[in-house]
Amino acid sequence: MLARRKMSLTELSERVGITMSNLSILKTGKAKAVRLETLEAICKALDCQPGDILEFRAD
């Protein structure tokens, strides 16, 4: 979605108000959880739905 919106991780970080390191953890799939308010802020910044940026993986 970042590429589709032509937005950098830095710009998303500024718009959402979370650190680059936390965004990187989310982007690489290493996060164990994400707050709904963070997910909402990311979706608003990217003008997308949660399903556009989340993927379910059974471990």
PDB file of N, CA, C and O in Angstrom, chain B, residues numbered from 101:
ATOM      1  N   MET B 101       0.823  -1.197   0.000  1.00  0.00           N
ATOM      2  CA  MET B 101       0.000   0.000   0.000  1.00  0.00           C
ATOM      3  C   MET B 101       0.861   1.253   0.000  1.00  0.00           C
ATOM      4  O   MET B 101       0.488   2.278  -0.570  1.00  0.00           O
ATOM      5  N   LEU B 102       2.024   1.157   0.650  1.00  0.00           N
ATOM      6  CA  LEU B 102       2.932   2.316   0.632  1.00  0.00           C
ATOM      7  C   LEU B 102       3.326   2.668  -0.792  1.00  0.00           C
ATOM      8  O   LEU B 102       3.310   3.837  -1.179  1.00  0.00           O
ATOM      9  N   ALA B 103       3.679   1.661  -1.564  1.00  0.00           N
ATOM     10  CA  ALA B 103       4.098   1.899  -2.944  1.00  0.00           C
ATOM     11  C   ALA B 103       2.938   2.438  -3.776  1.00  0.00           C
ATOM     12  O   ALA B 103       3.120   3.348  -4.584  1.00  0.00           O
ATOM     13  N   ARG B 104       1.750   1.879  -3.580  1.00  0.00           N
ATOM     14  CA  ARG B 104       0.580   2.345  -4.335  1.00  0.00           C
ATOM     15  C   ARG B 104       0.264   3.807  -4.037  1.00  0.00           C
ATOM     16  O   ARG B 104      -0.175   4.547  -4.918  1.00  0.00           O
ATOM     17  N   ARG B 105       0.488   4.212  -2.803  1.00  0.00           N
ATOM     18  CA  ARG B 105       0.200   5.589  -2.408  1.00  0.00           C
ATOM     19  C   ARG B 105       1.407   6.509  -2.602  1.00  0.00           C
ATOM     20  O   ARG B 105       1.344   7.707  -2.328  1.00  0.00           O
ATOM     21  N   LYS B 106       2.513   5.917  -3.083  1.00  0.00           N
ATOM     22  CA  LYS B 106       3.755   6.662  -3.294  1.00  0.00           C
ATOM     23  C   LYS B 106       4.161   7.411  -2.027  1.00  0.00           C
ATOM     24  O   LYS B 106       4.473   8.601  -2.048  1.00  0.00           O
ATOM     25  N   MET B 107       4.142   6.653  -0.911  1.00  0.00           N
ATOM     26  CA  MET B 107       4.448   7.221   0.396  1.00  0.00           C
ATOM     27  C   MET B 107       5.633   6.470   0.989  1.00  0.00           C
ATOM     28  O   MET B 107       5.718   5.246   0.886  1.00  0.00           O
ATOM     29  N   SER B 108       6.528   7.196   1.597  1.00  0.00           N
ATOM     30  CA  SER B 108       7.675   6.566   2.242  1.00  0.00           C
ATOM     31  C   SER B 108       7.298   6.130   3.651  1.00  0.00           C
ATOM     32  O   SER B 108       6.303   6.587   4.213  1.00  0.00           O
ATOM     33  N   LEU B 109       8.105   5.243   4.209  1.00  0.00           N
ATOM     34  CA  LEU B 109       7.904   4.804   5.581  1.00  0.00           C
ATOM     35  C   LEU B 109       8.048   5.990   6.534  1.00  0.00           C
ATOM     36  O   LEU B 109       7.351   6.068   7.546  1.00  0.00           O
ATOM     37  N   THR B 110       8.945   6.899   6.210  1.00  0.00           N
ATOM     38  CA  THR B 110       9.139   8.095   7.028  1.00  0.00           C
ATOM     39  C   THR B 110       7.879   8.955   7.042  1.00  0.00           C
ATOM     40  O   THR B 110       7.452   9.422   8.098  1.00  0.00           O
ATOM     41  N   GLU B 111       7.296   9.158   5.883  1.00  0.00           N
ATOM     42  CA  GLU B 111       6.075   9.965   5.806  1.00  0.00           C
ATOM     43  C   GLU B 111       4.930   9.292   6.557  1.00  0.00           C
ATOM     44  O   GLU B 111       4.177   9.964   7.263  1.00  0.00           O
ATOM     45  N   LEU B 112       4.788   7.979   6.415  1.00  0.00           N
ATOM     46  CA  LEU B 112       3.743   7.254   7.135  1.00  0.00           C
ATOM     47  C   LEU B 112       3.957   7.374   8.639  1.00  0.00           C
ATOM     48  O   LEU B 112       3.006   7.579   9.394  1.00  0.00           O
ATOM     49  N   SER B 113       5.205   7.246   9.069  1.00  0.00           N
ATOM     50  CA  SER B 113       5.540   7.372  10.487  1.00  0.00           C
ATOM     51  C   SER B 113       5.098   8.726  11.032  1.00  0.00           C
ATOM     52  O   SER B 113       4.533   8.810  12.122  1.00  0.00           O
ATOM     53  N   GLU B 114       5.357   9.772  10.277  1.00  0.00           N
ATOM     54  CA  GLU B 114       4.975  11.122  10.697  1.00  0.00           C
ATOM     55  C   GLU B 114       3.459  11.297  10.741  1.00  0.00           C
ATOM     56  O   GLU B 114       2.927  11.917  11.661  1.00  0.00           O
ATOM     57  N   ARG B 115       2.773  10.753   9.753  1.00  0.00           N
ATOM     58  CA  ARG B 115       1.314  10.889   9.689  1.00  0.00           C
ATOM     59  C   ARG B 115       0.614  10.099  10.792  1.00  0.00           C
ATOM     60  O   ARG B 115      -0.392  10.543  11.344  1.00  0.00           O
ATOM     61  N   VAL B 116       1.156   8.928  11.105  1.00  0.00           N
ATOM     62  CA  VAL B 116       0.515   8.048  12.080  1.00  0.00           C
ATOM     63  C   VAL B 116       0.961   8.370  13.500  1.00  0.00           C
ATOM     64  O   VAL B 116       0.208   8.163  14.452  1.00  0.00           O
ATOM     65  N   GLY B 117       2.176   8.874  13.643  1.00  0.00           N
ATOM     66  CA  GLY B 117       2.675   9.220  14.963  1.00  0.00           C
ATOM     67  C   GLY B 117       3.295   8.054  15.709  1.00  0.00           C
ATOM     68  O   GLY B 117       3.253   8.004  16.939  1.00  0.00           O
ATOM     69  N   ILE B 118       3.873   7.115  14.966  1.00  0.00           N
ATOM     70  CA  ILE B 118       4.628   6.036  15.606  1.00  0.00           C
ATOM     71  C   ILE B 118       6.031   6.009  15.028  1.00  0.00           C
ATOM     72  O   ILE B 118       6.273   6.522  13.936  1.00  0.00           O
ATOM     73  N   THR B 119       6.945   5.411  15.763  1.00  0.00           N
ATOM     74  CA  THR B 119       8.349   5.445  15.374  1.00  0.00           C
ATOM     75  C   THR B 119       8.617   4.607  14.128  1.00  0.00           C
ATOM     76  O   THR B 119       7.869   3.688  13.795  1.00  0.00           O
ATOM     77  N   MET B 120       9.690   4.951  13.467  1.00  0.00           N
ATOM     78  CA  MET B 120      10.124   4.193  12.294  1.00  0.00           C
ATOM     79  C   MET B 120      10.411   2.744  12.665  1.00  0.00           C
ATOM     80  O   MET B 120      10.088   1.836  11.899  1.00  0.00           O
ATOM     81  N   SER B 121      11.009   2.517  13.821  1.00  0.00           N
ATOM     82  CA  SER B 121      11.334   1.149  14.219  1.00  0.00           C
ATOM     83  C   SER B 121      10.071   0.321  14.435  1.00  0.00           C
ATOM     84  O   SER B 121      10.022  -0.849  14.054  1.00  0.00           O
ATOM     85  N   ASN B 122       9.050   0.926  15.046  1.00  0.00           N
ATOM     86  CA  ASN B 122       7.792   0.195  15.233  1.00  0.00           C
ATOM     87  C   ASN B 122       7.105  -0.086  13.901  1.00  0.00           C
ATOM     88  O   ASN B 122       6.554  -1.170  13.707  1.00  0.00           O
ATOM     89  N   LEU B 123       7.130   0.868  12.992  1.00  0.00           N
ATOM     90  CA  LEU B 123       6.560   0.642  11.667  1.00  0.00           C
ATOM     91  C   LEU B 123       7.315  -0.450  10.927  1.00  0.00           C
ATOM     92  O   LEU B 123       6.709  -1.269  10.236  1.00  0.00           O
ATOM     93  N   SER B 124       8.613  -0.465  11.066  1.00  0.00           N
ATOM     94  CA  SER B 124       9.426  -1.489  10.426  1.00  0.00           C
ATOM     95  C   SER B 124       9.066  -2.878  10.941  1.00  0.00           C
ATOM     96  O   SER B 124       8.981  -3.831  10.167  1.00  0.00           O
ATOM     97  N   ILE B 125       8.855  -2.988  12.247  1.00  0.00           N
ATOM     98  CA  ILE B 125       8.455  -4.268  12.843  1.00  0.00           C
ATOM     99  C   ILE B 125       7.106  -4.708  12.284  1.00  0.00           C
ATOM    100  O   ILE B 125       6.912  -5.885  11.980  1.00  0.00           O
ATOM    101  N   LEU B 126       6.184  -3.777  12.149  1.00  0.00           N
ATOM    102  CA  LEU B 126       4.880  -4.104  11.576  1.00  0.00           C
ATOM    103  C   LEU B 126       5.010  -4.514  10.112  1.00  0.00           C
ATOM    104  O   LEU B 126       4.388  -5.480   9.670  1.00  0.00           O
ATOM    105  N   LYS B 127       5.820  -3.774   9.371  1.00  0.00           N
ATOM    106  CA  LYS B 127       5.977  -4.021   7.936  1.00  0.00           C
ATOM    107  C   LYS B 127       6.609  -5.381   7.653  1.00  0.00           C
ATOM    108  O   LYS B 127       6.234  -6.053   6.692  1.00  0.00           O
ATOM    109  N   THR B 128       7.564  -5.786   8.485  1.00  0.00           N
ATOM    110  CA  THR B 128       8.246  -7.059   8.256  1.00  0.00           C
ATOM    111  C   THR B 128       7.482  -8.255   8.807  1.00  0.00           C
ATOM    112  O   THR B 128       7.886  -9.401   8.610  1.00  0.00           O
ATOM    113  N   GLY B 129       6.369  -7.985   9.501  1.00  0.00           N
ATOM    114  CA  GLY B 129       5.567  -9.079  10.036  1.00  0.00           C
ATOM    115  C   GLY B 129       6.090  -9.658  11.333  1.00  0.00           C
ATOM    116  O   GLY B 129       5.671 -10.743  11.737  1.00  0.00           O
ATOM    117  N   LYS B 130       6.994  -8.958  11.991  1.00  0.00           N
ATOM    118  CA  LYS B 130       7.583  -9.462  13.231  1.00  0.00           C
ATOM    119  C   LYS B 130       6.811  -9.044  14.479  1.00  0.00           C
ATOM    120  O   LYS B 130       7.136  -9.468  15.588  1.00  0.00           O
ATOM    121  N   ALA B 131       5.790  -8.213  14.293  1.00  0.00           N
ATOM    122  CA  ALA B 131       4.993  -7.759  15.437  1.00  0.00           C
ATOM    123  C   ALA B 131       4.089  -8.894  15.901  1.00  0.00           C
ATOM    124  O   ALA B 131       3.513  -9.613  15.085  1.00  0.00           O
ATOM    125  N   LYS B 132       3.969  -9.048  17.201  1.00  0.00           N
ATOM    126  CA  LYS B 132       3.086 -10.069  17.750  1.00  0.00           C
ATOM    127  C   LYS B 132       1.649  -9.563  17.832  1.00  0.00           C
ATOM    128  O   LYS B 132       0.711 -10.358  17.877  1.00  0.00           O
ATOM    129  N   ALA B 133       1.476  -8.250  17.850  1.00  0.00           N
ATOM    130  CA  ALA B 133       0.150  -7.643  17.932  1.00  0.00           C
ATOM    131  C   ALA B 133       0.223  -6.216  17.406  1.00  0.00           C
ATOM    132  O   ALA B 133       1.295  -5.622  17.296  1.00  0.00           O
ATOM    133  N   VAL B 134      -0.947  -5.691  17.089  1.00  0.00           N
ATOM    134  CA  VAL B 134      -1.050  -4.288  16.680  1.00  0.00           C
ATOM    135  C   VAL B 134      -2.299  -3.716  17.346  1.00  0.00           C
ATOM    136  O   VAL B 134      -3.356  -4.347  17.348  1.00  0.00           O
ATOM    137  N   ARG B 135      -2.166  -2.532  17.903  1.00  0.00           N
ATOM    138  CA  ARG B 135      -3.319  -1.883  18.528  1.00  0.00           C
ATOM    139  C   ARG B 135      -4.305  -1.462  17.454  1.00  0.00           C
ATOM    140  O   ARG B 135      -3.916  -1.048  16.362  1.00  0.00           O
ATOM    141  N   LEU B 136      -5.581  -1.572  17.776  1.00  0.00           N
ATOM    142  CA  LEU B 136      -6.604  -1.178  16.810  1.00  0.00           C
ATOM    143  C   LEU B 136      -6.501   0.298  16.446  1.00  0.00           C
ATOM    144  O   LEU B 136      -6.757   0.674  15.302  1.00  0.00           O
ATOM    145  N   GLU B 137      -6.129   1.130  17.405  1.00  0.00           N
ATOM    146  CA  GLU B 137      -5.995   2.561  17.098  1.00  0.00           C
ATOM    147  C   GLU B 137      -4.830   2.803  16.143  1.00  0.00           C
ATOM    148  O   GLU B 137      -4.895   3.704  15.307  1.00  0.00           O
ATOM    149  N   THR B 138      -3.773   2.014  16.257  1.00  0.00           N
ATOM    150  CA  THR B 138      -2.640   2.130  15.334  1.00  0.00           C
ATOM    151  C   THR B 138      -3.052   1.657  13.949  1.00  0.00           C
ATOM    152  O   THR B 138      -2.733   2.302  12.950  1.00  0.00           O
ATOM    153  N   LEU B 139      -3.757   0.540  13.885  1.00  0.00           N
ATOM    154  CA  LEU B 139      -4.243   0.016  12.610  1.00  0.00           C
ATOM    155  C   LEU B 139      -5.178   1.021  11.939  1.00  0.00           C
ATOM    156  O   LEU B 139      -5.109   1.235  10.728  1.00  0.00           O
ATOM    157  N   GLU B 140      -6.044   1.628  12.731  1.00  0.00           N
ATOM    158  CA  GLU B 140      -6.963   2.628  12.195  1.00  0.00           C
ATOM    159  C   GLU B 140      -6.197   3.827  11.634  1.00  0.00           C
ATOM    160  O   GLU B 140      -6.517   4.318  10.552  1.00  0.00           O
ATOM    161  N   ALA B 141      -5.197   4.292  12.359  1.00  0.00           N
ATOM    162  CA  ALA B 141      -4.417   5.442  11.905  1.00  0.00           C
ATOM    163  C   ALA B 141      -3.663   5.121  10.619  1.00  0.00           C
ATOM    164  O   ALA B 141      -3.586   5.958   9.720  1.00  0.00           O
ATOM    165  N   ILE B 142      -3.113   3.924  10.527  1.00  0.00           N
ATOM    166  CA  ILE B 142      -2.400   3.516   9.310  1.00  0.00           C
ATOM    167  C   ILE B 142      -3.371   3.449   8.136  1.00  0.00           C
ATOM    168  O   ILE B 142      -3.062   3.922   7.043  1.00  0.00           O
ATOM    169  N   CYS B 143      -4.541   2.863   8.362  1.00  0.00           N
ATOM    170  CA  CYS B 143      -5.532   2.759   7.288  1.00  0.00           C
ATOM    171  C   CYS B 143      -6.020   4.133   6.839  1.00  0.00           C
ATOM    172  O   CYS B 143      -6.236   4.355   5.647  1.00  0.00           O
ATOM    173  N   LYS B 144      -6.193   5.047   7.775  1.00  0.00           N
ATOM    174  CA  LYS B 144      -6.600   6.403   7.397  1.00  0.00           C
ATOM    175  C   LYS B 144      -5.518   7.082   6.564  1.00  0.00           C
ATOM    176  O   LYS B 144      -5.812   7.734   5.563  1.00  0.00           O
ATOM    177  N   ALA B 145      -4.263   6.924   6.985  1.00  0.00           N
ATOM    178  CA  ALA B 145      -3.149   7.557   6.265  1.00  0.00           C
ATOM    179  C   ALA B 145      -2.986   6.979   4.863  1.00  0.00           C
ATOM    180  O   ALA B 145      -2.629   7.695   3.928  1.00  0.00           O
ATOM    181  N   LEU B 146      -3.250   5.681   4.723  1.00  0.00           N
ATOM    182  CA  LEU B 146      -3.082   5.019   3.429  1.00  0.00           C
ATOM    183  C   LEU B 146      -4.384   4.928   2.632  1.00  0.00           C
ATOM    184  O   LEU B 146      -4.394   4.436   1.504  1.00  0.00           O
ATOM    185  N   ASP B 147      -5.487   5.408   3.226  1.00  0.00           N
ATOM    186  CA  ASP B 147      -6.802   5.339   2.592  1.00  0.00           C
ATOM    187  C   ASP B 147      -7.101   3.922   2.120  1.00  0.00           C
ATOM    188  O   ASP B 147      -7.342   3.674   0.939  1.00  0.00           O
ATOM    189  N   CYS B 148      -7.079   2.993   3.088  1.00  0.00           N
ATOM    190  CA  CYS B 148      -7.310   1.590   2.774  1.00  0.00           C
ATOM    191  C   CYS B 148      -8.085   0.921   3.908  1.00  0.00           C
ATOM    192  O   CYS B 148      -8.384   1.544   4.926  1.00  0.00           O
ATOM    193  N   GLN B 149      -8.396  -0.333   3.716  1.00  0.00           N
ATOM    194  CA  GLN B 149      -9.062  -1.149   4.721  1.00  0.00           C
ATOM    195  C   GLN B 149      -8.036  -2.063   5.381  1.00  0.00           C
ATOM    196  O   GLN B 149      -7.009  -2.367   4.775  1.00  0.00           O
ATOM    197  N   PRO B 150      -8.296  -2.514   6.626  1.00  0.00           N
ATOM    198  CA  PRO B 150      -7.336  -3.399   7.302  1.00  0.00           C
ATOM    199  C   PRO B 150      -6.962  -4.635   6.478  1.00  0.00           C
ATOM    200  O   PRO B 150      -5.808  -5.065   6.491  1.00  0.00           O
ATOM    201  N   GLY B 151      -7.922  -5.197   5.771  1.00  0.00           N
ATOM    202  CA  GLY B 151      -7.648  -6.371   4.946  1.00  0.00           C
ATOM    203  C   GLY B 151      -6.671  -6.107   3.813  1.00  0.00           C
ATOM    204  O   GLY B 151      -6.080  -7.041   3.273  1.00  0.00           O
ATOM    205  N   ASP B 152      -6.496  -4.846   3.450  1.00  0.00           N
ATOM    206  CA  ASP B 152      -5.547  -4.490   2.400  1.00  0.00           C
ATOM    207  C   ASP B 152      -4.102  -4.585   2.868  1.00  0.00           C
ATOM    208  O   ASP B 152      -3.186  -4.718   2.056  1.00  0.00           O
ATOM    209  N   ILE B 153      -3.900  -4.516   4.193  1.00  0.00           N
ATOM    210  CA  ILE B 153      -2.526  -4.488   4.705  1.00  0.00           C
ATOM    211  C   ILE B 153      -2.213  -5.632   5.676  1.00  0.00           C
ATOM    212  O   ILE B 153      -1.058  -5.813   6.061  1.00  0.00           O
ATOM    213  N   LEU B 154      -3.228  -6.404   6.072  1.00  0.00           N
ATOM    214  CA  LEU B 154      -3.006  -7.520   6.992  1.00  0.00           C
ATOM    215  C   LEU B 154      -3.060  -8.835   6.245  1.00  0.00           C
ATOM    216  O   LEU B 154      -3.765  -8.974   5.245  1.00  0.00           O
ATOM    217  N   GLU B 155      -2.307  -9.793   6.744  1.00  0.00           N
ATOM    218  CA  GLU B 155      -2.287 -11.130   6.163  1.00  0.00           C
ATOM    219  C   GLU B 155      -2.309 -12.130   7.306  1.00  0.00           C
ATOM    220  O   GLU B 155      -1.551 -11.991   8.266  1.00  0.00           O
ATOM    221  N   PHE B 156      -3.171 -13.138   7.214  1.00  0.00           N
ATOM    222  CA  PHE B 156      -3.220 -14.170   8.229  1.00  0.00           C
ATOM    223  C   PHE B 156      -2.251 -15.290   7.858  1.00  0.00           C
ATOM    224  O   PHE B 156      -2.251 -15.791   6.733  1.00  0.00           O
ATOM    225  N   ARG B 157      -1.432 -15.664   8.828  1.00  0.00           N
ATOM    226  CA  ARG B 157      -0.506 -16.793   8.645  1.00  0.00           C
ATOM    227  C   ARG B 157      -0.637 -17.723   9.837  1.00  0.00           C
ATOM    228  O   ARG B 157      -0.389 -17.316  10.972  1.00  0.00           O
ATOM    229  N   ALA B 158      -1.019 -18.950   9.596  1.00  0.00           N
ATOM    230  CA  ALA B 158      -1.110 -19.940  10.668  1.00  0.00           C
ATOM    231  C   ALA B 158       0.289 -20.510  10.901  1.00  0.00           C
ATOM    232  O   ALA B 158       0.951 -20.968   9.970  1.00  0.00           O
ATOM    233  N   ASP B 159       0.720 -20.474  12.145  1.00  0.00           N
ATOM    234  CA  ASP B 159       2.059 -20.983  12.464  1.00  0.00           C
ATOM    235  C   ASP B 159       2.022 -22.407  12.918  1.00  0.00           C
ATOM    236  O   ASP B 159       3.066 -22.984  13.225  1.00  0.00           O
TER     237      ASP B 159
END
